[in-house]
Amino acid sequence: MSASDPPTYLVTGASRGVGRALSLELAKSGVRVVLLARQSETLNQAEAEVRGIAPASFAVACDLANPASIDAAAHAVLAKVETLDGMVHNAGDIQPIKPLFNADMSDWSRSVMVNLVGVQHLTQALSKAILGSHRVRITTLSSGAAVRPLSSWSAYCSAKAGLDMWTRCLAEEGANDNITAVSVAPGIVDTGMQAEIRSSSEEDFPLRGNFVGYHEDGQLARAEDVASSLLALVKEHTKEQSGLRFDVRDL
């Protein structure tokens, strides 16, 4: 990358919610954004919106639960990008919302793939653009579920706890390669994931009423506000901060 080229950041789960809002914030700040998400019209719309601000940005379809899709997406990214200056692992899957003895194993495994294993796979597959002398900042989206067990969220809680440790491992190993990594919990945000939680049954999720209440009481944060609060950490976190876990409400 020459001094005149904009920095390039890749954002997963970029078609909606915090991922989409953060992609827009990054674009407004002068970043070329690579938007990753499963193929959908919302991904096309997000790409068009971001490209309207940062024309060199582009989207790549990717299903983080599918190893072949991850490999294909990484290949497509590397065909256009020589170096990545940052990554935001935002994509997440709350399902299955079921007691652990009742959860379908394929659903449970998919959740761990999207929330954890796919993060490792994608990062490793993009190592050609990450490793080198240039500075790379990687941010993972954590959750209160990473530190607090919640009934019927066993897959999500386990994967998010694992993701926090993965981030710390990356920070430890990346120190010698000019790579830093931080995790940040975004709080309770008004996204599609929250809608999924509210649509679950009381039988499957005894705490459903709490989340319905958060929504009715106006306690959910706007994705746009969360993205705005995240921007500085994503773009400017220091080597001294690498390996730390943050809460967006403290930023």
N, C-alpha and C positions, 0 to 999 in steps of 0.2 A: 504494500500500500504506500503510495506516495504521500507527501505532506499535504497535497491538495485534495486527496480522496477523503470522503466522509468515513467515519468508523462504521463497521457493519456488526449488527446485533441480530441474533436469531431468537425468536420468541415462539414457544410451543403453546398450543391452545389459543392461537391468535385470532380465531374467527369470532369470538364473543367474549363477553365479560371482561375480567381484568386483563387478559391477554390482548384482546383487541384494543382496549383503552390504553394499555401501556405501549402497544405498537404505535399508536397515534402520538402519544407523548414523546416517544423516542424520535419519531419522524420530525415532529415539530422542533426538536432540539438539534436537528442536523444529522441524524443517524440514518443510514441505509438499513432497512429492516427486512429480514427474511421471515415471512410468516408461515408457520407450520400448523396444520390442523387437518382433521379428516376432511375429505372433499365434500363441499356443500356450497350452496348459494351464498350462505353467510360468509364463507371464506372468500369467495369471489368479491363480495361487497366490501369486505375489510381490506382486501388487496387494493381495490380501486380507490378506496378512501385514503389509504396510506400512500399509494403512488401519487395521488393528487398533491401530496405534501412533499414527499421524497421520491421522485420519479425513478430512481435506480432500485427501489425496493421491489420485491416480488414474493409470491406465495408458492409453496410446494405442499401438495397433499401428502399427509402422513398419518397412519394409524399406529400409535405407539404400542398397541397390543399385538401388532403383527411384525415379526422380525424382518420378513421380506419387504414390507412397506418401509420400514426404517432404513434398510440398506438402499432401497431405490431412492428414497428421499435424500439421503446423504450423498448419493451419487449425483443427483440433480443439483444439490446445493454446491458441491465441490466443482461442478462444471462451470459455475458462474462466480464462485467466491474463492479467492486465494487465501485470505486470512479472515478469521472471525475475531473481533475485538471483545465480544461478549455474547453470552447466552442467557436466556431466561427460561428456566424449566417451570412453566406455569400450568401445563395441561394436567388435569386430574379427573378421576372417576370415583364418585362416592358409592356407586353400586358394587356389590349387593348390600342393601340395607335389610339384613336378615340376621337372626341369631346364628352364631357360628356353627351350631349343630344342624341348622336347617339350610344354610347357604349352599347353593349349587357350586360345585368345585370349579367348574369352568368360569363362572362369574367371579368367584373369589380370586382365581388365578389371573383373570383378565385385569382385575383391579390392581393387583401387585405388578403386573406387567406395565400398565399405563403409568402408575404412580412411582415406580421405582426401577424395575428392570429395564424398561424402555429408555429411561433417563441415562442409565449406564451405556446401553447399546448405542443410542444416538450420539452421545458424547464421544465414545470410542470411535464410532464410524466417521466422525468429523475431525479426528485427531490431526489429520494433515493440515487443516486450517487453524487448529488451536495451538499445536506445539510449534515452538520457534522462539525467536528473541523478542517478539512483540508482546505487549501487555494484554492480558485477557482477564475479563471479569465475568464470573459465572454466578448467577443468582438462582436459587431454588425457592419455590413457593411452599412454605410449610403450612402448618395448621395447629390449632389448639389440640386437635386429635392426635398429634405426634407425641404429646406429653400427658394426655388425659385419656384413659380408656373409656369408650362409650359403648354401651350395649348396642348390638346389631351393626356396629361399624368396624368389626374386627379386621377386615381386609384393609380398609382405608387407614385406620389407626396404625396398624402394623407397618404398612407401606410408608406412611408419612414419617413414622419414627425412624424407619430405615433410611429414608431420604435425608433426614437431618444428619444422620451419621455418615451417609455417603458424601454429603457436602463437606463435613469435617475431614473425611479421608482425602477428598480432592484438594482441600486447602493444605493439608499436610504434604501430600505428594507433589502438588503443583508449585510449592514455594520455590523450588529450584528452576522452574520453567516459566517464571513470571506470570503464573496463574494464581488468581485469588478466587475464593468461593465463599459466599454467605447465604444463609437461609433467612427468610422473613415470613412471619405469619401475617396474613392480610386482614385478620379479623372476620367478622360476619358480614359478607358482602352480598348485595342484591343481584344474584346471578342465577343462571339456569340450575346450578347445583342446589341452591337453596330451594328452588321450586320443586326439584326432585325430592328433596328431604320432606317438604310439606305435603307432597302427594303420596308419601308412604303411608302404610296403615299403622294404627296404634298397636295392633297385635305384633307387627314386625319391629316397630320402633317405639318403645314406650315413651321416649322423650319428644315425640312429634309435637305435642302441644306446646312445648317450650319454643320450638322454632316457628310455629304458627304465631305465637305471641310476639316474638322478635319482629316479625313482619308487620303484624297489625299495629304494634306500638311504634313503628318507624325506627327501629334500632338497627336496621341494615344500612351499611355504608354504600354509597354509590361507587360503582367500578371506576368511574372517571376520577373521583376524589382519591381513591386508593392508588390509582396509577400515578397521579400527580405527586402523591407523597412518596411513592417508591422510586421515582425517577433518579433523584440524586444518589441514592444508595446503589442502584443498578449501574449507574454510569461512573460513579466516583468513589466507591468504597475503597478503602486503603488496605495496604498489606497488613497493617496492624489489626484491622477488623476481620481479616480472613479467618474463616472457621467459626465465626460467631453467628448466633441466632438472634434475630431482631423481631420486634412486633411493630407493625406499621403505625400503630397508635402512639408509639413513642418517638417516631421520626419527626 
